[in-house]
Amino acid sequence: MTPVPRAAVSVVVRYCPQTADSIESSAVPIYLLIERGNPPNKGVWCVPGGKIELGEPTLAAAQRELAEEVKFDDNNNDKQENIQLAWYPGGAFCTSDSISKGDMATGKEGYHYLIAQCFAEVIVQNDNVNTSKDKLLPPPPAVTPADDAQAAKWWTLEDIRTAEANKETVPNLVRVIERAETLYQCGMLPTTIPSSPE
C-alpha cells in the first residue's frame, strides 16, 4: 500500500519563569507535551499538533491545533493571570516526517505526514511578582488536555530525553525541541503576541 502524503503541523511550546524585568537566569525552560488519545501513536507523548485543513495557513493551523488540544486554565494558576501565547510569526522553523507503510494483510492504510514545526512561548503577565532574591520561581501555567489529547504536562528537556530513550515519545522529539531551543537562544525565533484573537 502506497502511503498517502498529508500535511500536518505541531507546536513546540516553551515556558520559562519570568520576573517583572527579565527571565530568571537560574530557571530551566520546560516544554508542553500531550499524550495522544487516538491512533496513530496512541498513548505516546508528543508536542501538540494535527492535520492542516485544506487552504489553512501553517501558523493558523498551529494556533488552532494547540487551542483544540490544550486549555490554559487561568482559574488553576494561583496568582498568575493574563496567560498569553507569543508566536514565532515566520511559520515553521523546521519540518519532520511521520511515515507508516501500512499493512496489506490487515488493510491498514499507510500515510506520510510532512509536519511543519512551529514555535510559541507562554508569557504570564503577573503584576504581583516577588522580586526578592529568595523568592520561589513561579510554577508553569496549569493545562488541561482536550480533543484527542488524553493528558498534558510540562517536561524538562532532560525528562524528554529519558522518555524518548524509553520509547515513551514519538521518535526524534528531542531533536526538534533541541533545534527550537538552540534557535531561540540565538535570537532566531523571535516571538510576538498576536494582536487579534486566534
N, C-alpha and C positions, 0 to 999 in steps of 0.2 A: 504494500500500500504506500502510495506516494504522500509524504507529509504535505499538508496544506499550509501555504505561507500566510501568516497573520501578523498584524501589528498590535503591540501591547506597550504599556507604559508602567513604570514603577517609580517610587519616590523614596530617596534617602532623606529621612527626616532627622535632623540633628538638634540636640538641646545641650546647652552648656550654661550652668548657673551664672547669673549676672548680678552685679551690684548696680547702684544708681548710675555709676560712671563708666564701668567697664566690666569685661568678663573677668571672673576670678582666675588669677594665674595658677592656682592650685586645683582648679576644677578639671575633672575629666569629662570630655564630651560623651554623651550617650546617644543611642540611635533607636528609633522606634521600629519594632518588628511586630508582625502579626503571625499567628498560627493559622494556616489555611484550614477552612472547614469543609471544602469541597475539592474533588479531583480537578486538575492534576495536583499532585503533591499534598494531598490532604494530610493534616497533622504535622506538616513541616513548617518551620519558621522561615520567613522571608520579609522583604520590605513590602509595604502596601503597594498595590497596583492591580492592573487588569487590562482588558481589551480596549483598544481605541475604537470608538464608533466611527462609522463612515463619515468622512468630511470633518471630523473633530480635530482641531489643532492639538499638538502634542501636550503643550502646557495645560490647556483646558482639560484634557483627558486626565492628566496627573492630578490636578486640583479636584476634579470630580471623583476619581477613584479614592483618593485619600479621604475625602469627606464621606464617601459611602462606607468605607471600611473601618474608620476610626473616628470616634467622637471625643473631642477635648472637653472635659466636664468641668466648667467653672465652679460648680457647686461643691465639688470634691477637692478643690485646690485651696487649702487653708491660706488665707491672706494673699492669694495670688489671683489677680483679676486681669481682664483685658489680654487674654491669651491671643496672640496673633501669629500668623504664619508669614514669614518673609521668604519669597521665592527667588531662585535664580531665574531671571527673565529670559535667558537665552535658550530655553527649552532643554533638550537633552544635553548632558555633559559627556555621556558615553552611551554605547549600546552593548547589548549582550544577546545571546541566543538561548532558547529553550527548545530542544528538538526531541521528538519521540517518533520512532519509525512506525509505530503501530504494530498490530499483530493480525495477520490474515486469518489465523486459526480461530481467534476469538472475535474477530470483526471489530477490534478496537482501532479506531481511526488514528492515523498519525497526524502530527502537527509540527510546524516550525514557527515559533514566535520570534520575531525580532523585537527586542524590548528596549525602548528608549528610556534611559535612566535620568530622572530629573532630581532636583535638589531643593529642599526647603529647610529653614531653621525656625524653631519655635522661639518667639520673643514673648517674655512675660513682663508686662508693664506693671510695676508694683511701686506705688508711692510710699509704702511703709518699709522700704528696705533698710535693714540694720547695717550700718556701715562700720561698726566696730570690728576690730581685728579678731576678736574671739567669737564672732557670730557663726552660726551654723549656715552652711550653704543651702540655698532654697532647694527643696525636692523637685523632681520633674513633675510636670503637669499630669494630672490623672487622666487616663484614657480608657475608653470603653470600646470593645470590639463591636462591629456592626456588619451587616450584609453577610458576606461569606467568610468573614474572619471569626474564628471561634475563641481567640484570645489575642490580647495586645499588651505589650510591655516594653519597657526601656532596657537596653543592653549596652554594656561597655564593649569596645572593640575586642578586648581580651576574652570576654564571655562569648562573643560571636565566633572567635577563632576556635575556642574549645567546642562549641556546639557544632561548628562545621566539621571539625575533625571527627566528631561522633556521629556525623551524618544526620544531625537534627535540623539542619538548614538546607535550603536549596544549594546546589553546587555554585562555587565561585562568588558567594555572597561577600566574603571577606575582601576579595579583590575589588569589587565595586565600591564598598564602603571605604576601603583604604584609598582608592583613587579620589573619591569625593573629599575625604579629609585632607589629602595632600593638596588638591586644587584649592580647597577652602583656605588652608593655612598660607598658601602662596598668593592669596588675594584674587584667584581666578574664578571664584564662584561668588561674586558679589550678589547680595540679595536685596530685594525691595519688598515692601508691603503693598499689595495691590490696592489701588485707590478705589476700586469698585468692588462690590460684593462678588464672591466667587460663585 
